[in-house]
Amino acid sequence: MISFLRGIVFECTEDSVIIDVNGVGYEVMIHQRAFARLAEPGGEICIFTHLQVLENEFKLYGFLDRKELRLFHTLLQVSGIGAKGALNILAFMEPEVFYRAITSKDEKLLTKIPEIGRASCRERV
């Protein structure tokens, strides 16, 4: 398991960051909200990771703090939510806001998350 990466931001793409760790470039998928908090290319970064192993590929997902990583892991256990859906939720709101919306059954806020429909929200909440 790769728990975290510490290195230099090499490049940012549309949905990922490439991190140079001692001369090895790791592509890490991140949510859109994280881009605003990233260091510029050449700057240092420490990112917590989740390694997804699929039949024909490995993907690293990255998070700037452990709260986001924990929520990501929790969301992966929900039927019908995959890694992309979990990242989409994290792109839309902070973990604390998401937890409050779930505990208060704030359907209005939850259905504002792109790709989360009203019907699926009722099934999951």
Buried (B, 14 or more C-beta within 10 A) or exposed (E): EBEEBEBBBBEBEEBBBBBBBEEEEBBBBBBEBBBEEBEEEEEEBEBBBBEBEEEEEEBBBBBBBEBBBEBBEBBBEBEEBEBEBBBBBBBBBBBEEBBEBBEEEBEEBBBEBEEBEEEBBEEBE
